[in-house]
Amino acid sequence: MNAPLKRPIGLIHATAMVVGIIVGASIFVQPSEVNRHVPSVAGVLAAWAAAGVLTLFGSLVCAELSSVFPRTGGVYVYLKETLSPACGFLWGWAMFWSAHSGIIAASSVILARYAGYFVPLGDRGVKGVAIAAILLLSAVNYVGVRQGSRLQTAVTAAKLAGILFLLVVVAAGGRGDVHVTEKAAFGAGDLLLGIGAALFAFGGWHMVTYAAGETRDPTRTIPRALLGGTLIVTACYIALNAAYLYLLPLSKVISSARVAADAAYVVAGARGAAAISALVIVSAIGVLNGVILAGPRTYFAMAEEGLAFRRLARVHPRFATPSTAIVWQAVWSCVLVATGTYRALFTRVVYTEWIFFALMTLGLMRLRRQPGYAPPFRAWGYPLVQIVFIAAALAVVCRQIAATPADAAAGLGLVMLGLPVYWLWLRPKHAHH
């Protein structure tokens, strides 16, 4: 019998993984959404900083839970083990119908928006390109062709290169716009909406603990990597937003569909904007491929445990991939693109995910009360940090729901439909599984 493959991950590599997972294509679009709610420099920077702090707090919760439950499945496993199988099922249900498929849909729209720099696209054209991207990358994953580590590294490098390019041109020859000094009034509710919009750009932080089993000295390395990586990402995001506001009038930042390209155009002309657009497209392809790959594996694991439709556990006889799960995910993601706007897509992702992140933290606090509980890693600042995280998460969720009550009712209603499905059909099957 062959010895298990050992791939020890040290602090530098682990920190790079944190940065690579969190930094996505949305940072090249999302600043316009944040500025719309907090139209001032101080408000924008505060929103991004607060989102970074919340990301760090949530990552530390995941770090402790991953040290206790080092299994594939992440949040699904944590909710199932600390609260109930029903909560775990609802997370997977919400992933499919709202959160995970919504990330696929929103990321594909970002790709299409920047493709529109090279070929003019109307609203229908953007949706058409987005749907085509989902179908193409889903087909690639269906036949089992995955990006190698070199290509994934290149995609991460492209994301960081785009940020570095803008910062360098600003430092070298950018000229600030007088509109950067504008100060518009906004309240605490607006700031919460801005934080919620910023949190979408920090998406994926709950995935950074999944490699704990391959990390050297994980109880020390993972929390340090989370702290260092989150601080790096937050600093990059704040610097990039400062650059946007330095180069463009506030009104332009708010209205832009391709704020990174518009900012690059100011200092580097059409070639600079084209270079940024190409980098964002490459980045979006990497994000899409990773998310399309990850989702079906969770649905497959749930189906294997009797907590999802059995058909989702089907493995293609030739390609050895969870083919049915990939197809269902692709179809529903395309439906979301066709029927929703970008703003509705990312908003639904944020408030859906963060309800479960608050529940996950409650699960950790419940676990802490068990006698003899001795996790390999303990999250810092317990219980104050966890209480602050839950309160802030729920505040962001409630404010977003209040801002779009009709869409929130539809989105949350779809998620809550999972409860009768679980209790009337899956629970009896799971009980005998």
N, C-alpha and C positions, 0 to 999 in steps of 0.2 A: 504494500500500500504506500502510495506517495505521501510525503510529508506535506502538510498544508502550506500553501503559498503565503509567505510573509512579506508584507509591504509596509514596514514601519513608517509612519508619518510623523515628522518632527514639528517643532513649533513654527518654523518658517513656512513649510508646506501647508500646515493646517491653517495658518493665517491667510495664506494665498487662497486656499479653498473657500474660506469665509467670504473674502472679498469677491472672488469669482462667482460664487453662487448668488450673492445679494445684488451685485451690480448687474443690472439688466438693461434692456433697451428703453425702458420706461423713463429713465432719467433724462432722456432726450426729448420727452414730450410732457411729462408730468409737471414740470415747473409752471407751465401755463395754467394748469388746474389749481395749483397751490396759490399762485398770485391772484387768481380770480377771487379767492376768499379772503386773503390777507394782502391787500394792495399797498404794501409798504416794505421797505428794505428790512426794517427791524422785525416785522411780522413774519416775513418769508424766512429769514434766517432762524427765528425762534421756532417756527413750525418744523423745519428740517432738523434742528437740533433736538427737539422734543421727540420726533419720530425716531431718531437715532438712539436716544436713551431708552425708549420703549422697546426697540428692537433688541438692545443689549439685555434688558430685564427679562424679556421673553426667551432669549437664547439661553440665559442661565437656567431658567426653569427646564427647558428642553435638555440641557446638559446634565442636570441631575437625574431626570427621568430616563434619559438614554443610558446612564450608568447603571440604573436599576433594571431596565428592560432593554438590553442590547439586542433587539430583534428588528427585522425588517418590518416596516409599517409606520414608524414614527408616531405622529399624533394619534392615529387610529389605535395603535397599541396602548399608548398612554391613557387615553380616555376609556378604553375597554377595561384595562386592568385597575385603574384607580377609581373609576366611577361605576360604569356598568357596560355590558355589551351593547345595550341600546344606544348609549352615547357614542360608542365606537362606530356603530352602524350609521348613526346620523351624520357623523363626520364624513364617512365614505359617501353617503347619499348626497350630502351637501357638496362634496368635492365634485361629484359627477354633474349634478344639476346646476350648480352655481359657481363655486369657488375655483376649482381646478379647470373646468371647461371655460370659465370666464377668463382666467389668465391666458389660456390658449387663444381665445377670441380677441381679447384686448391686445395681446402681443402681435397677433397677425395684423391687426388694424394699424399698429405702429409701423410694422414693416411696409404695409401698403401706403401709408402716408408718405414715407420717405422715398418709396418707389415713385410716388407722384412727383417728386422733384425732377426726375428724368423723363417721365412720360405723364403729361397732364391727365389727372383722373378726377372725375366728379365723385359724388357720394356713392353712386352705384359702382363706379370703377374701383374705388377703394375697397368696397365690400367684396367685389368680384376677385380682386387680387388677394385679399385676405383669405377668402374661402379656398382659392386655388393653392395658397401656401399651406393651409391646414391639410388639404387633401394630399398634396405632394409629399409632405414630410410624414404624414400618417402612413402613406403607401411605403415609404422608405423603411419605417419602423415595422410595418407589417411583414415585410420580407426578411427582416432581421439584420439589415445593414445599419450598423451604428457608427457614429463618428468615433474615430480613433482619438487617442489622447493628444496627438499633435494638433489635430484640427480643433479640438476643444480648447487647447492652450492658445491657438491662434485667435479663436473667437473671443476669449477673455482678453487677450492682448488688444484686439480691435476695440473693445469697449473702453479699456483704459486709455488707448491711444487717442480716441475721440475726445475724452475729457482732457488729457494732457495737451492736445493740439489747441483747444480753445484757450486753455490757461496760458500757454506759451505765447500765442498771438496777442492776447490781451496785454501780457507783460511787455511784449516787444514793441507793440505799436498801436494798441487799442486806444480809442478815444471815448471817454465816458459821455453819456448823453445827459443833458440837464434834467431830463425827466426822472433820473435816478433819485433825485432828492424829493420827489413827490411823497406826501404823507397823507394817506386816506384813512378815515376813521374805520375801525372794525372792532367787534366785540369778542367776548370769550367764545361765543358760539361759532363765530367766523373762524377763530383760531383753531377750534376743534375740527372744523371742516377742512381747514388747511392741513392740519396734522394727519387727518384721515387720508387726504389725497397724497401726502408725502409718504405715508406708510406703504402705499402700493409700490413705490420705487424701492422699498426695502424688502419686498416680498422674497420668500424663499429662505428666510433666516431659520425657520424651523427644520430645514433640511441639513443644516451645517453640522448637526450632531450625529448624523447617520453613520459616519465612518469611525465611530468611537472604537469599534473592535479592531481597527487597523491602525490605531494611533499609539505611538510610543508614550508611555506614562500619561494616559488620557486624563486622569484626575487633576493633573497639573497643566498639561498641554492644552486641553480643550477650553477651559475657562480663559486661559491667557490668549489663545487664538481668537476666541469670541470677543474679548475686550479689545485686543489690538486690531482685529479685522473690522469690527463695528466702528471704532474710532477712525480708522482709515477711510471707510466708506462715508461716514458722516462728514469728515473733513473735505473729502472730494466733492460731495454733494453741495455743501455750503459754499465752497470755492466756485463751483460751476455755476450755481445760482447767482452768486455775486457777479460773475463774469457776464451772465445774461443781462442782468440789470445795469451793468456798466456799459454794455454795448448797445442796448436797445431801450427805447422808451417803454415805460411800464405798460402802457396800453398795447404796444406791439407784443410784448411778452405774453400778456393775457390772451390776446386774440390769435396768436400764432399756432398753427397746426404742426409746424416743424421748427421749434424755437432754436434748436441747435444749429440747423442749417442757416436760419436767418441771422443768427449771431455770427457765424463764421463768414457769412457774405459781407458783413460790415467791414471786417478787417482783411479778408483774404479774397474777396470777390467770388465770382461764380465757381472758380476752381476749388476754392476752400469749401464752399457750401456743398459742392459735388462730392468732395472727399469725405466730409462729415456724413453726408447722406449715405454714401456707400458703406462707411464703417457702421452706421446704425443698422443698415439692412443686414450686414453680416452678423452683427450682434443679435438682432431679432431672430435670425435663422437659428443661431445657437441656442437662444432661450427657448424658442418653439420646439426644437428637437428634444431638448432635455425634458421639458414639461410633458410633451406628447409621449415620451418614453416612460416617464415616471408614473403617470396616472394609472395606466392599465395594470401595472404591477401591483398597485394597492388594491384595485378592484379584483384582480386575480387572487390575491392573498385572502381577501374577505370571502370570496366565493368558495375557496378551498376550506374555510372554517365554517361554512354554512351561514355566513352573514351577508350574502349577496346572491343574486340570481345565479344559479348553478352554471348557466351557459357562459357566464363571464370567466369561468375557470377553463374554458376550452383552449387547448394548445394546438396550433396549426400542425398537422402531421408532417409537413415538409419543412416549414420555416422555423418551427419550434418557438413561436411567439404567441402571446395571448391575443390571438387575432380578433376574436369576437369583441373583446373589450376595446381594442384599438379602433375597430369600425364604429362601435356605438359612440365612443368618445368623439371621433371625428365628425360624425353626423350631427350630434348635439351641439358641438362647438360651432359648426357652420350655421346651424339654426340661430344660435346666439348672435353671430355676426350679422346675419341677414335681418334680424328683428330688433336689434338694439343699437344704441349709440355708444361711442367709446366711453363717455362719461358714465352712462348707466352700467356698463360692463365693469369698469374698475371699482365703482362705488359698491356694487353688489358683492364683488370679491372681498373688499375690505371689511364691510360690516358682517358678512357671513363668517369669514375666517376668524375675526377677532372675538366673536361670541364664543367660539370653541377654544380659542387661546385662553380666554378668561376661565372657562370650564376646566381646561387642562391644568391651570394654576390652582384652582380649587381642589382638583384631584391630588396635586402634589401636597397641599396643606393637609388633606385628609390622610395621605400616606404618612406624613410626618408624625401624626398622632398615634400610629401603630406602635405597640411596645416592641422593643428590640430592633427597630428600624435603623439600619446602618448602611447608608448608600456609599459607594466608592467616592462619589463627589457630592458635596453639599453646596447648593446655590448660596451666594453671598447675601447678606442683609436680611435673612429670614427673621420675622415674617413681614417687616416693613416694606421691603422691596416688592414682595409678592402682593401685598395689599394695595400698594400704589399702582402696580401693574394692572390688577383687576379693575380698580376704580377708573383708571385712565382709559383702559380698553373699553369698558362699558360706556364711559362718557363719550368717547369717539363714536361708538356704535349708535348710541341713542341720538346723538346730534345728527348723524348722517341719515338715520331713519326718519327723524323729524323733518329734515330738509326735503326728502323725497318720499313722502308717506305712501303714495300710490305704488311706486315701483318697489318700495321696501315691502309692502304688504304682499305683492305678487312674488317677490323673491323669497321672503321668509315663509310664505304660505307653501311654496314649492318644497322648501326644506322640511317644514313640519309635516308634510304629507308622508314623510318617511316613518313617522311614529306609528300610524295605523298599519303601514306595510310591515313594519317589524313585529308588532304585537299580534296581528291577525294571521300572518303567513310565515314570516321567517322565525319568530320566536319558538313556535312549536317544533319547527324543523331543527333549530339550533339546540333545543333542549334534548333532542334524541341523537344529536350529531356525535 
